[in-house]
């Protein structure tokens, strides 16, 4: 399985994470996903009154400079970690 195929498979798995997954972890996944699929941030930072989009933008910006493959690999690792934590909590 190629890295891209594995990434797409884990992107599907991420949608099945439990509701107890923290916002911090969801933002990490969001930032890695955007970096892997779009590349470096290409928009301006949302305004102070748009906290949700601002947090998402910051999470994406935190991954600036990572290659597509590096972001995909980090995303896969994070999804695996969160799935393991969820399974251990049961």
N, CA, C and O atoms as a MOPAC input file, in Angstrom:
PM7 MOZYME 1SCF
protein

 N      0.85700 1    -1.18500 1     0.00000 1
 C      0.00000 1     0.00000 1     0.00000 1
 C      0.89700 1     1.24000 1     0.00000 1
 O      1.82500 1     1.34800 1     0.80100 1
 N      0.61100 1     2.15700 1    -0.89300 1
 C      1.39900 1     3.38500 1    -0.97200 1
 C      1.05800 1     4.31400 1     0.19300 1
 O      0.04500 1     4.13500 1     0.86900 1
 N      1.90200 1     5.28800 1     0.41200 1
 C      1.68200 1     6.24700 1     1.49300 1
 C      0.36000 1     6.98800 1     1.28700 1
 O     -0.39300 1     7.20500 1     2.23600 1
 N      0.08700 1     7.37000 1     0.04600 1
 C     -1.15800 1     8.09500 1    -0.24900 1
 C     -2.38300 1     7.22800 1     0.03500 1
 O     -3.37200 1     7.71300 1     0.58300 1
 N     -2.32300 1     5.96400 1    -0.33100 1
 C     -3.43500 1     5.05100 1    -0.06800 1
 C     -3.63400 1     4.84700 1     1.43100 1
 O     -4.76200 1     4.83400 1     1.92300 1
 N     -2.53000 1     4.68900 1     2.14500 1
 C     -2.60500 1     4.51900 1     3.59900 1
 C     -3.15600 1     5.79100 1     4.25200 1
 O     -3.94500 1     5.71800 1     5.19400 1
 N     -2.74300 1     6.93800 1     3.75400 1
 C     -3.24200 1     8.21800 1     4.25500 1
 C     -4.75300 1     8.31700 1     4.05800 1
 O     -5.47700 1     8.69700 1     4.97800 1
 N     -5.22400 1     7.98100 1     2.87400 1
 C     -6.66200 1     8.04200 1     2.58400 1
 C     -7.44700 1     7.07600 1     3.46900 1
 O     -8.55100 1     7.38800 1     3.91400 1
 N     -6.87100 1     5.90400 1     3.71900 1
 C     -7.51500 1     4.91600 1     4.59900 1
 C     -7.61900 1     5.46300 1     6.03100 1
 O     -8.64900 1     5.30600 1     6.68500 1
 N     -6.56300 1     6.09500 1     6.50100 1
 C     -6.58000 1     6.65200 1     7.86100 1
 C     -7.46000 1     7.89600 1     7.95300 1
 O     -7.98900 1     8.19900 1     9.02200 1
 N     -7.62100 1     8.61300 1     6.85400 1
 C     -8.54000 1     9.75200 1     6.84500 1
 C     -9.96400 1     9.25100 1     7.06200 1
 O    -10.75600 1     9.90200 1     7.74200 1
 N    -10.29000 1     8.09300 1     6.48700 1
 C    -11.60500 1     7.48700 1     6.71500 1
 C    -11.73500 1     7.02400 1     8.16700 1
 O    -12.77800 1     7.20900 1     8.79500 1
 N    -10.67000 1     6.42300 1     8.69100 1
 C    -10.67600 1     5.97100 1    10.08600 1
 C    -10.85200 1     7.13700 1    11.05300 1
 O    -11.50200 1     6.99700 1    12.08900 1
 N    -10.27800 1     8.27700 1    10.71600 1
 C    -10.36500 1     9.45300 1    11.60000 1
 C    -11.81200 1     9.88400 1    11.80100 1
 O    -12.16000 1    10.44400 1    12.84100 1
 N    -12.64000 1     9.62600 1    10.82100 1
 C    -14.05200 1     9.99700 1    10.93900 1
 C    -14.79000 1     9.12100 1    11.95100 1
 O    -15.90000 1     9.45300 1    12.36800 1
 N    -14.17700 1     8.00700 1    12.34600 1
 C    -14.80800 1     7.09600 1    13.30300 1
 C    -14.24700 1     7.24800 1    14.71600 1
 O    -14.55400 1     6.44700 1    15.59900 1
 N    -13.42900 1     8.27100 1    14.92700 1
 C    -12.89300 1     8.50400 1    16.27100 1
 C    -14.04400 1     8.82000 1    17.22100 1
 O    -15.04500 1     9.40600 1    16.80900 1
 N    -13.90900 1     8.44000 1    18.48000 1
 C    -15.00500 1     8.68200 1    19.43500 1
 C    -15.24000 1    10.17100 1    19.69200 1
 O    -14.36600 1    11.00700 1    19.46400 1
 N    -16.43800 1    10.47300 1    20.16900 1
 C    -16.80000 1    11.85800 1    20.48200 1
 C    -15.93600 1    12.43900 1    21.60000 1
 O    -15.88300 1    13.65500 1    21.78300 1
 N    -15.27000 1    11.57400 1    22.33600 1
 C    -14.43800 1    12.03300 1    23.45000 1
 C    -13.07000 1    12.54100 1    22.99400 1
 O    -12.28300 1    13.01300 1    23.81400 1
 N    -12.78400 1    12.45000 1    21.70900 1
 C    -11.52100 1    12.95900 1    21.17700 1
 C    -11.45900 1    14.46600 1    21.42600 1
 O    -12.39600 1    15.19700 1    21.10200 1
 N    -10.35400 1    14.91800 1    22.00100 1
 C    -10.24800 1    16.32600 1    22.38200 1
 C    -10.15400 1    17.23500 1    21.15900 1
 O     -9.71000 1    16.82500 1    20.08600 1
 N    -10.58000 1    18.46600 1    21.35200 1
 C    -10.46300 1    19.46400 1    20.28200 1
 C     -9.01400 1    19.65300 1    19.87900 1
 O     -8.71300 1    19.85200 1    18.70200 1
 N     -8.11300 1    19.59100 1    20.85400 1
 C     -6.68200 1    19.75900 1    20.56100 1
 C     -6.22000 1    18.68800 1    19.56900 1
 O     -5.53300 1    18.99300 1    18.59500 1
 N     -6.59900 1    17.44200 1    19.82100 1
 C     -6.21700 1    16.35700 1    18.91200 1
 C     -6.89300 1    16.49500 1    17.55400 1
 O     -6.27500 1    16.21800 1    16.52600 1
 N     -8.13600 1    16.91400 1    17.53900 1
 C     -8.82900 1    17.12100 1    16.26200 1
 C     -8.16800 1    18.23700 1    15.45700 1
 O     -8.07600 1    18.15200 1    14.23300 1
 N     -7.71400 1    19.27300 1    16.13800 1
 C     -7.02200 1    20.36200 1    15.44100 1
 C     -5.67600 1    19.90200 1    14.88400 1
 O     -5.27100 1    20.31400 1    13.79700 1
 N     -4.99100 1    19.05100 1    15.63400 1
 C     -3.72000 1    18.50100 1    15.13500 1
 C     -3.97600 1    17.72100 1    13.84800 1
 O     -3.25600 1    17.87800 1    12.86200 1
 N     -5.00400 1    16.88400 1    13.86800 1
 C     -5.34100 1    16.11300 1    12.66600 1
 C     -5.71800 1    17.03300 1    11.50800 1
 O     -5.30400 1    16.81300 1    10.37000 1
 N     -6.50200 1    18.05700 1    11.80600 1
 C     -6.91100 1    19.00100 1    10.76700 1
 C     -5.68800 1    19.66100 1    10.12500 1
 O     -5.57600 1    19.72200 1     8.90000 1
 N     -4.78700 1    20.14700 1    10.95300 1
 C     -3.59400 1    20.82600 1    10.44200 1
 C     -2.73800 1    19.91400 1     9.57800 1
 O     -2.24900 1    20.32300 1     8.52500 1
 N     -2.56000 1    18.68100 1    10.02500 1
 C     -1.77300 1    17.72200 1     9.24100 1
 C     -2.47400 1    17.36100 1     7.93300 1
 O     -1.83000 1    17.23000 1     6.89200 1
 N     -3.79300 1    17.20300 1     7.99400 1
 C     -4.55600 1    16.87000 1     6.78500 1
 C     -4.43700 1    17.99500 1     5.75000 1
 O     -4.17700 1    17.73900 1     4.57400 1
 N     -4.62600 1    19.21900 1     6.18900 1
 C     -4.52700 1    20.35900 1     5.26400 1
 C     -3.12300 1    20.47100 1     4.67900 1
 O     -2.97100 1    20.74600 1     3.48900 1
 N     -2.10200 1    20.26400 1     5.49600 1
 C     -0.73300 1    20.35400 1     5.01300 1
 C     -0.46300 1    19.25100 1     3.98700 1
 O      0.22000 1    19.47600 1     2.98800 1
 N     -1.00600 1    18.06100 1     4.24200 1
 C     -0.78900 1    16.93300 1     3.33500 1
 C     -1.54000 1    17.10200 1     2.02000 1
 O     -1.05400 1    16.67600 1     0.97300 1
 N     -2.71200 1    17.71500 1     2.06300 1
 C     -3.53600 1    17.79600 1     0.85600 1
 C     -3.41900 1    19.11900 1     0.10500 1
 O     -3.60500 1    19.15700 1    -1.11200 1
 N     -3.11200 1    20.20700 1     0.82000 1
 C     -3.05400 1    21.52500 1     0.18000 1
 C     -1.63100 1    22.07500 1     0.14700 1
 O     -1.23600 1    22.72400 1    -0.82100 1
 N     -0.86500 1    21.81900 1     1.19900 1
 C      0.47200 1    22.39200 1     1.32500 1
 C      0.42900 1    23.51700 1     2.33700 1
 O     -0.45900 1    23.56000 1     3.18800 1
 N      1.37800 1    24.42200 1     2.24800 1
 C      1.44900 1    25.53200 1     3.19800 1
 C      0.19800 1    26.40500 1     3.14500 1
 O     -0.48000 1    26.48800 1     2.12000 1
 N     -0.08600 1    27.04400 1     4.26100 1
 C     -1.24600 1    27.93500 1     4.36800 1
 C     -1.24400 1    28.92600 1     3.21500 1
 O     -0.22200 1    29.54100 1     2.91000 1
 N     -2.40200 1    29.07300 1     2.57600 1
 C     -2.48800 1    29.96500 1     1.41500 1
 C     -3.60100 1    31.00500 1     1.58300 1
 O     -4.05400 1    31.60000 1     0.60500 1
 N     -4.03200 1    31.21500 1     2.81700 1
 C     -5.06500 1    32.20100 1     3.11300 1
 C     -4.59800 1    33.07600 1     4.26900 1
 O     -3.65500 1    32.73100 1     4.97900 1
 N     -5.26100 1    34.20100 1     4.44900 1
 C     -4.91400 1    35.04900 1     5.58600 1
 C     -5.61900 1    34.53200 1     6.83900 1
 O     -6.64100 1    33.85000 1     6.75600 1
 N     -5.06500 1    34.86300 1     7.98000 1
 C     -5.60100 1    34.39500 1     9.25600 1
 C     -6.96600 1    35.02900 1     9.51400 1
 O     -7.12500 1    36.24200 1     9.38100 1
 N     -7.95400 1    34.20600 1     9.88400 1
 C     -9.28800 1    34.75000 1    10.18500 1
 C     -9.24400 1    35.74600 1    11.34500 1
 O     -8.33000 1    35.71900 1    12.16900 1
 N    -10.23500 1    36.61300 1    11.39100 1
 C    -10.30200 1    37.64500 1    12.40900 1
 C    -10.54300 1    37.11000 1    13.81500 1
 O    -10.90200 1    35.94600 1    13.99800 1
 N    -10.34300 1    37.96000 1    14.78400 1
 C    -10.43500 1    37.61500 1    16.19600 1
 C    -11.82600 1    37.11400 1    16.58600 1
 O    -11.95500 1    36.34400 1    17.53800 1
 N    -12.84500 1    37.52900 1    15.88200 1
 C    -14.20300 1    37.13100 1    16.23900 1
 C    -14.61300 1    35.79200 1    15.62400 1
 O    -15.72000 1    35.31000 1    15.86500 1
 N    -13.74200 1    35.20600 1    14.84800 1
 C    -14.00500 1    33.91700 1    14.22700 1
 C    -13.05500 1    32.88600 1    14.85000 1
 O    -12.13500 1    32.40100 1    14.19200 1
 N    -13.28900 1    32.55900 1    16.12700 1
 C    -12.37200 1    31.72400 1    16.89300 1
 C    -12.20100 1    30.31400 1    16.31400 1
 O    -11.09100 1    29.78100 1    16.30500 1
 N    -13.27700 1    29.71700 1    15.83700 1
 C    -13.20700 1    28.35100 1    15.31500 1
 C    -12.27700 1    28.27400 1    14.10200 1
 O    -11.36000 1    27.45400 1    14.06300 1
 N    -12.52400 1    29.13000 1    13.12300 1
 C    -11.69000 1    29.11100 1    11.91600 1
 C    -10.26600 1    29.56100 1    12.21800 1
 O     -9.31500 1    29.10000 1    11.58700 1
 N    -10.12800 1    30.45600 1    13.17800 1
 C     -8.79800 1    30.93100 1    13.56900 1
 C     -7.98300 1    29.78500 1    14.17600 1
 O     -6.79200 1    29.65300 1    13.89100 1
 N     -8.61800 1    28.95900 1    15.01000 1
 C     -7.93400 1    27.81200 1    15.61700 1
 C     -7.53000 1    26.80300 1    14.54200 1
 O     -6.44000 1    26.23300 1    14.59900 1
 N     -8.40000 1    26.58700 1    13.57300 1
 C     -8.09100 1    25.66700 1    12.48400 1
 C     -6.92700 1    26.20600 1    11.64500 1
 O     -6.03100 1    25.45400 1    11.26200 1
 N     -6.94600 1    27.49700 1    11.36600 1
 C     -5.87800 1    28.11900 1    10.58900 1
 C     -4.54600 1    27.98500 1    11.33300 1
 O     -3.52200 1    27.65800 1    10.73300 1
 N     -4.57100 1    28.24300 1    12.64900 1
 C     -3.35400 1    28.12700 1    13.46800 1
 C     -2.81400 1    26.70000 1    13.46100 1
 O     -1.60200 1    26.49100 1    13.40500 1
 N     -3.72200 1    25.71000 1    13.51700 1
 C     -3.29400 1    24.30900 1    13.49100 1
 C     -2.62500 1    23.97500 1    12.16300 1
 O     -1.63700 1    23.24100 1    12.13000 1
 N     -3.15300 1    24.50600 1    11.07900 1
 C     -2.56600 1    24.28800 1     9.76300 1
 C     -1.21200 1    24.99700 1     9.67100 1
 O     -0.23700 1    24.42200 1     9.18700 1
 N     -1.16000 1    26.23300 1    10.13300 1
 C      0.06500 1    27.03900 1    10.07600 1
 C      1.19700 1    26.36700 1    10.86000 1
 O      2.36700 1    26.49100 1    10.49700 1
 N      0.84000 1    25.65100 1    11.94300 1
 C      1.84500 1    24.98700 1    12.77600 1
 C      2.61300 1    23.91100 1    11.99700 1
 O      3.69700 1    23.50100 1    12.41200 1
 N      2.06000 1    23.46100 1    10.88700 1
 C      2.70500 1    22.42800 1    10.07500 1
 C      3.39900 1    22.97800 1     8.83900 1
 O      3.87500 1    22.22000 1     7.99400 1
 N      3.45300 1    24.28900 1     8.74000 1
 C      4.05900 1    24.93000 1     7.56800 1
 C      5.49500 1    24.45400 1     7.37800 1
 O      6.27100 1    24.37000 1     8.33000 1
 N      5.82400 1    24.15000 1     6.14800 1
 C      7.17900 1    23.71500 1     5.82700 1
 C      7.32200 1    22.20100 1     5.75600 1
 O      8.30500 1    21.70400 1     5.20700 1
 N      6.36400 1    21.45800 1     6.29800 1
 C      6.42500 1    19.99800 1     6.19900 1
 C      6.10500 1    19.58800 1     4.76600 1
 O      5.25400 1    20.17900 1     4.10100 1
 N      6.80200 1    18.57500 1     4.32000 1
 C      6.50000 1    18.04900 1     2.98000 1
 C      5.17000 1    17.30300 1     3.03100 1
 O      4.68100 1    16.94200 1     4.10100 1
 N      4.61000 1    17.08700 1     1.87200 1
 C      3.35000 1    16.35700 1     1.75600 1
 C      3.49600 1    14.97000 1     2.39200 1
 O      2.64100 1    14.54800 1     3.17100 1
 N      4.57500 1    14.26800 1     2.05800 1
 C      4.79100 1    12.92100 1     2.58700 1
 C      4.98000 1    12.92700 1     4.10300 1
 O      4.47600 1    12.04500 1     4.79900 1
 N      5.70100 1    13.91600 1     4.60800 1
 C      5.92500 1    14.01300 1     6.05500 1
 C      4.60300 1    14.27400 1     6.78300 1
 O      4.34300 1    13.67900 1     7.82900 1
 N      3.77700 1    15.15200 1     6.23700 1
 C      2.48000 1    15.44900 1     6.84300 1
 C      1.57400 1    14.21500 1     6.79800 1
 O      0.86500 1    13.93600 1     7.76500 1
 N      1.59100 1    13.47700 1     5.68500 1
 C      0.78700 1    12.26000 1     5.58800 1
 C      1.23100 1    11.23800 1     6.63000 1
 O      0.40200 1    10.62700 1     7.30400 1
 N      2.52400 1    11.06200 1     6.75500 1
 C      3.07200 1    10.11000 1     7.71200 1
 C      2.70400 1    10.50000 1     9.14900 1
 O      2.30800 1     9.64500 1     9.94000 1
 N      2.83400 1    11.77200 1     9.48200 1
 C      2.47800 1    12.25600 1    10.81700 1
 C      0.98200 1    12.08100 1    11.08700 1
 O      0.58300 1    11.74500 1    12.20200 1
 N      0.16700 1    12.30900 1    10.07300 1
 C     -1.28400 1    12.14300 1    10.19300 1
 C     -1.62300 1    10.68400 1    10.50200 1
 O     -2.40800 1    10.40000 1    11.40600 1
 N     -1.02900 1     9.77300 1     9.75100 1
 C     -1.26800 1     8.33900 1     9.96000 1
 C     -0.87700 1     7.94200 1    11.37400 1
 O     -1.62000 1     7.23000 1    12.05000 1
 N      0.27800 1     8.39500 1    11.82300 1
 C      0.75200 1     8.08800 1    13.16900 1
 C     -0.21500 1     8.60700 1    14.22100 1
 O     -0.50900 1     7.90700 1    15.19000 1
 N     -0.71100 1     9.82300 1    14.04400 1
 C     -1.62700 1    10.42300 1    15.02100 1
 C     -2.96000 1     9.67400 1    15.06100 1
 O     -3.49800 1     9.43600 1    16.14200 1
 N     -3.49200 1     9.30700 1    13.91400 1
 C     -4.75500 1     8.55600 1    13.88500 1
 C     -4.57400 1     7.21500 1    14.59100 1
 O     -5.43100 1     6.80700 1    15.37500 1
 N     -3.45700 1     6.52200 1    14.31600 1
 C     -3.18400 1     5.24300 1    14.98000 1
 C     -3.14200 1     5.42900 1    16.49500 1
 O     -3.71700 1     4.63700 1    17.24100 1
 N     -2.45800 1     6.48100 1    16.94200 1
 C     -2.33900 1     6.76300 1    18.37000 1
 C     -3.71000 1     7.00000 1    18.99400 1
 O     -4.00500 1     6.45300 1    20.05700 1
 N     -4.54300 1     7.79900 1    18.35500 1
 C     -5.85800 1     8.09600 1    18.88600 1
 C     -6.77000 1     6.87600 1    18.89500 1
 O     -7.56200 1     6.70200 1    19.82100 1
 N     -6.66700 1     6.02500 1    17.86600 1
 C     -7.45400 1     4.79700 1    17.82300 1
 C     -7.03200 1     3.84900 1    18.95000 1
 O     -7.87900 1     3.22000 1    19.58400 1
 N     -5.72900 1     3.75100 1    19.19500 1
 C     -5.23100 1     2.89900 1    20.27700 1
 C     -5.70500 1     3.40600 1    21.63600 1
 O     -6.11300 1     2.62200 1    22.49300 1
 N     -5.64700 1     4.72300 1    21.82600 1
 C     -6.10800 1     5.31100 1    23.08300 1
 C     -7.59700 1     5.05200 1    23.28200 1
 O     -8.03000 1     4.76300 1    24.39700 1
 N     -8.37800 1     5.15200 1    22.22200 1
 C     -9.81400 1     4.92200 1    22.31000 1
 C    -10.10500 1     3.46400 1    22.64500 1
 O    -11.00700 1     3.17300 1    23.43000 1
 N     -9.34700 1     2.55500 1    22.05400 1
 C     -9.54300 1     1.12900 1    22.31000 1
 C     -9.16100 1     0.77500 1    23.73900 1
 O     -9.80900 1    -0.06700 1    24.36200 1
 N     -8.11200 1     1.41000 1    24.26800 1
 C     -7.66900 1     1.14700 1    25.63200 1
 C     -8.65900 1     1.68500 1    26.65700 1
 O     -8.73800 1     1.17400 1    27.77400 1
 N     -9.40800 1     2.70900 1    26.28100 1
 C    -10.36200 1     3.33500 1    27.19900 1
 C    -11.62900 1     2.49000 1    27.37300 1
 O    -12.38100 1     2.68200 1    28.32800 1
 N    -11.85700 1     1.56200 1    26.45200 1
 C    -13.08000 1     0.73300 1    26.51500 1
 C    -12.99300 1    -0.31900 1    27.60300 1
 O    -13.93100 1    -1.09500 1    27.78700 1

